[in-house]
């Protein structure tokens, strides 16, 4: 299994209950297929640098997890069809650590 990190931007106008339910749903997409979450970080509501569909604020949520590559494909599909998720990005952690090591050298 590989390590991944994702940052998800949710609509800021969701209630706290809706946010929690959506985050549990997102974590379920990872864990139901054998992935394991190693870090969760709610970053809260922040200004979006470039407005998305005329929306200027979003609720940022960060997850680090380990999973098989096929989980990422399903995760991306589920995110695409969920209207309350404005943006997301999934990166492989090994590639980040390699770049940091190269920059330090």
VEXMAR-339062 format. One record per residue (C-alpha): residue number from 0; residue in three letters; x, y, z. Coordinates in steps of 0.25 Angstrom, whole numbers, plus 5000, padded with zeros to 4 digits. Layout:
N
<rec><n>NUM</n><res>Ala</res><X>X</X><Y>Y</Y><Z>Z</Z></rec>
...
//
This chain:
105
<rec><n>0</n><res>Unk</res><X>5000</X><Y>5000</Y><Z>5000</Z></rec>
<rec><n>1</n><res>Unk</res><X>5005</X><Y>5014</Y><Z>4997</Z></rec>
<rec><n>2</n><res>Unk</res><X>5003</X><Y>5027</Y><Z>5005</Z></rec>
<rec><n>3</n><res>Unk</res><X>4994</X><Y>5038</Y><Z>5000</Z></rec>
<rec><n>4</n><res>Unk</res><X>4990</X><Y>5052</Y><Z>5004</Z></rec>
<rec><n>5</n><res>Unk</res><X>4977</X><Y>5059</Y><Z>5000</Z></rec>
<rec><n>6</n><res>Unk</res><X>4972</X><Y>5073</Y><Z>5002</Z></rec>
<rec><n>7</n><res>Unk</res><X>4957</X><Y>5074</Y><Z>5000</Z></rec>
<rec><n>8</n><res>Unk</res><X>4950</X><Y>5088</Y><Z>4999</Z></rec>
<rec><n>9</n><res>Unk</res><X>4935</X><Y>5087</Y><Z>5003</Z></rec>
<rec><n>10</n><res>Unk</res><X>4924</X><Y>5097</Y><Z>5001</Z></rec>
<rec><n>11</n><res>Unk</res><X>4925</X><Y>5107</Y><Z>5013</Z></rec>
<rec><n>12</n><res>Unk</res><X>4910</X><Y>5109</Y><Z>5014</Z></rec>
<rec><n>13</n><res>Unk</res><X>4908</X><Y>5094</Y><Z>5019</Z></rec>
<rec><n>14</n><res>Unk</res><X>4904</X><Y>5093</Y><Z>5034</Z></rec>
<rec><n>15</n><res>Unk</res><X>4913</X><Y>5086</Y><Z>5044</Z></rec>
<rec><n>16</n><res>Unk</res><X>4905</X><Y>5073</Y><Z>5043</Z></rec>
<rec><n>17</n><res>Unk</res><X>4905</X><Y>5073</Y><Z>5028</Z></rec>
<rec><n>18</n><res>Unk</res><X>4920</X><Y>5075</Y><Z>5028</Z></rec>
<rec><n>19</n><res>Unk</res><X>4922</X><Y>5064</Y><Z>5038</Z></rec>
<rec><n>20</n><res>Unk</res><X>4913</X><Y>5055</Y><Z>5030</Z></rec>
<rec><n>21</n><res>Unk</res><X>4921</X><Y>5058</Y><Z>5017</Z></rec>
<rec><n>22</n><res>Unk</res><X>4934</X><Y>5056</Y><Z>5024</Z></rec>
<rec><n>23</n><res>Unk</res><X>4930</X><Y>5042</Y><Z>5029</Z></rec>
<rec><n>24</n><res>Unk</res><X>4925</X><Y>5039</Y><Z>5015</Z></rec>
<rec><n>25</n><res>Unk</res><X>4939</X><Y>5043</Y><Z>5009</Z></rec>
<rec><n>26</n><res>Unk</res><X>4946</X><Y>5035</Y><Z>5020</Z></rec>
<rec><n>27</n><res>Unk</res><X>4937</X><Y>5023</Y><Z>5017</Z></rec>
<rec><n>28</n><res>Unk</res><X>4941</X><Y>5023</Y><Z>5002</Z></rec>
<rec><n>29</n><res>Unk</res><X>4955</X><Y>5021</Y><Z>5007</Z></rec>
<rec><n>30</n><res>Unk</res><X>4953</X><Y>5011</Y><Z>5018</Z></rec>
<rec><n>31</n><res>Unk</res><X>4943</X><Y>5002</Y><Z>5011</Z></rec>
<rec><n>32</n><res>Unk</res><X>4953</X><Y>4997</Y><Z>5001</Z></rec>
<rec><n>33</n><res>Unk</res><X>4964</X><Y>4994</Y><Z>5011</Z></rec>
<rec><n>34</n><res>Unk</res><X>4970</X><Y>5007</Y><Z>5012</Z></rec>
<rec><n>35</n><res>Unk</res><X>4974</X><Y>5013</Y><Z>5026</Z></rec>
<rec><n>36</n><res>Unk</res><X>4974</X><Y>5027</Y><Z>5030</Z></rec>
<rec><n>37</n><res>Unk</res><X>4987</X><Y>5032</Y><Z>5037</Z></rec>
<rec><n>38</n><res>Unk</res><X>4984</X><Y>5047</Y><Z>5039</Z></rec>
<rec><n>39</n><res>Unk</res><X>4972</X><Y>5056</Y><Z>5039</Z></rec>
<rec><n>40</n><res>Unk</res><X>4972</X><Y>5071</Y><Z>5040</Z></rec>
<rec><n>41</n><res>Unk</res><X>4960</X><Y>5080</Y><Z>5039</Z></rec>
<rec><n>42</n><res>Unk</res><X>4966</X><Y>5094</Y><Z>5034</Z></rec>
<rec><n>43</n><res>Unk</res><X>4953</X><Y>5101</Y><Z>5035</Z></rec>
<rec><n>44</n><res>Unk</res><X>4947</X><Y>5112</Y><Z>5026</Z></rec>
<rec><n>45</n><res>Unk</res><X>4957</X><Y>5119</Y><Z>5018</Z></rec>
<rec><n>46</n><res>Unk</res><X>4957</X><Y>5129</Y><Z>5006</Z></rec>
<rec><n>47</n><res>Unk</res><X>4959</X><Y>5122</Y><Z>4992</Z></rec>
<rec><n>48</n><res>Unk</res><X>4970</X><Y>5128</Y><Z>4984</Z></rec>
<rec><n>49</n><res>Unk</res><X>4962</X><Y>5127</Y><Z>4971</Z></rec>
<rec><n>50</n><res>Unk</res><X>4947</X><Y>5127</Y><Z>4972</Z></rec>
<rec><n>51</n><res>Unk</res><X>4940</X><Y>5114</Y><Z>4968</Z></rec>
<rec><n>52</n><res>Unk</res><X>4927</X><Y>5115</Y><Z>4962</Z></rec>
<rec><n>53</n><res>Unk</res><X>4926</X><Y>5129</Y><Z>4968</Z></rec>
<rec><n>54</n><res>Unk</res><X>4928</X><Y>5123</Y><Z>4982</Z></rec>
<rec><n>55</n><res>Unk</res><X>4939</X><Y>5131</Y><Z>4990</Z></rec>
<rec><n>56</n><res>Unk</res><X>4940</X><Y>5123</Y><Z>5003</Z></rec>
<rec><n>57</n><res>Unk</res><X>4941</X><Y>5108</Y><Z>5005</Z></rec>
<rec><n>58</n><res>Unk</res><X>4943</X><Y>5098</Y><Z>5017</Z></rec>
<rec><n>59</n><res>Unk</res><X>4957</X><Y>5091</Y><Z>5015</Z></rec>
<rec><n>60</n><res>Unk</res><X>4959</X><Y>5077</Y><Z>5020</Z></rec>
<rec><n>61</n><res>Unk</res><X>4972</X><Y>5069</Y><Z>5020</Z></rec>
<rec><n>62</n><res>Unk</res><X>4974</X><Y>5054</Y><Z>5020</Z></rec>
<rec><n>63</n><res>Unk</res><X>4986</X><Y>5045</Y><Z>5020</Z></rec>
<rec><n>64</n><res>Unk</res><X>4984</X><Y>5031</Y><Z>5017</Z></rec>
<rec><n>65</n><res>Unk</res><X>4990</X><Y>5018</Y><Z>5012</Z></rec>
<rec><n>66</n><res>Unk</res><X>4983</X><Y>5010</Y><Z>5001</Z></rec>
<rec><n>67</n><res>Unk</res><X>4984</X><Y>5002</Y><Z>4988</Z></rec>
<rec><n>68</n><res>Unk</res><X>4984</X><Y>5011</Y><Z>4975</Z></rec>
<rec><n>69</n><res>Unk</res><X>4970</X><Y>5005</Y><Z>4971</Z></rec>
<rec><n>70</n><res>Unk</res><X>4964</X><Y>5012</Y><Z>4984</Z></rec>
<rec><n>71</n><res>Unk</res><X>4969</X><Y>5026</Y><Z>4978</Z></rec>
<rec><n>72</n><res>Unk</res><X>4961</X><Y>5023</Y><Z>4965</Z></rec>
<rec><n>73</n><res>Unk</res><X>4948</X><Y>5020</Y><Z>4972</Z></rec>
<rec><n>74</n><res>Unk</res><X>4951</X><Y>5032</Y><Z>4982</Z></rec>
<rec><n>75</n><res>Unk</res><X>4952</X><Y>5042</Y><Z>4970</Z></rec>
<rec><n>76</n><res>Unk</res><X>4940</X><Y>5037</Y><Z>4964</Z></rec>
<rec><n>77</n><res>Unk</res><X>4932</X><Y>5038</Y><Z>4976</Z></rec>
<rec><n>78</n><res>Unk</res><X>4937</X><Y>5053</Y><Z>4978</Z></rec>
<rec><n>79</n><res>Unk</res><X>4934</X><Y>5057</Y><Z>4964</Z></rec>
<rec><n>80</n><res>Unk</res><X>4919</X><Y>5053</Y><Z>4966</Z></rec>
<rec><n>81</n><res>Unk</res><X>4917</X><Y>5060</Y><Z>4979</Z></rec>
<rec><n>82</n><res>Unk</res><X>4912</X><Y>5074</Y><Z>4977</Z></rec>
<rec><n>83</n><res>Unk</res><X>4916</X><Y>5079</Y><Z>4991</Z></rec>
<rec><n>84</n><res>Unk</res><X>4931</X><Y>5077</Y><Z>4989</Z></rec>
<rec><n>85</n><res>Unk</res><X>4937</X><Y>5088</Y><Z>4981</Z></rec>
<rec><n>86</n><res>Unk</res><X>4951</X><Y>5083</Y><Z>4979</Z></rec>
<rec><n>87</n><res>Unk</res><X>4960</X><Y>5072</Y><Z>4983</Z></rec>
<rec><n>88</n><res>Unk</res><X>4975</X><Y>5068</Y><Z>4980</Z></rec>
<rec><n>89</n><res>Unk</res><X>4981</X><Y>5055</Y><Z>4983</Z></rec>
<rec><n>90</n><res>Unk</res><X>4996</X><Y>5053</Y><Z>4984</Z></rec>
<rec><n>91</n><res>Unk</res><X>5005</X><Y>5042</Y><Z>4986</Z></rec>
<rec><n>92</n><res>Unk</res><X>5013</X><Y>5044</Y><Z>4999</Z></rec>
<rec><n>93</n><res>Unk</res><X>5026</X><Y>5037</Y><Z>4994</Z></rec>
<rec><n>94</n><res>Unk</res><X>5028</X><Y>5047</Y><Z>4983</Z></rec>
<rec><n>95</n><res>Unk</res><X>5026</X><Y>5059</Y><Z>4993</Z></rec>
<rec><n>96</n><res>Unk</res><X>5037</X><Y>5053</Y><Z>5002</Z></rec>
<rec><n>97</n><res>Unk</res><X>5046</X><Y>5051</Y><Z>4991</Z></rec>
<rec><n>98</n><res>Unk</res><X>5045</X><Y>5065</Y><Z>4986</Z></rec>
<rec><n>99</n><res>Unk</res><X>5047</X><Y>5071</Y><Z>5000</Z></rec>
<rec><n>100</n><res>Unk</res><X>5060</X><Y>5062</Y><Z>5001</Z></rec>
<rec><n>101</n><res>Unk</res><X>5065</X><Y>5067</Y><Z>4988</Z></rec>
<rec><n>102</n><res>Unk</res><X>5063</X><Y>5082</Y><Z>4992</Z></rec>
<rec><n>103</n><res>Unk</res><X>5070</X><Y>5080</Y><Z>5005</Z></rec>
<rec><n>104</n><res>Unk</res><X>5082</X><Y>5074</Y><Z>4998</Z></rec>
//
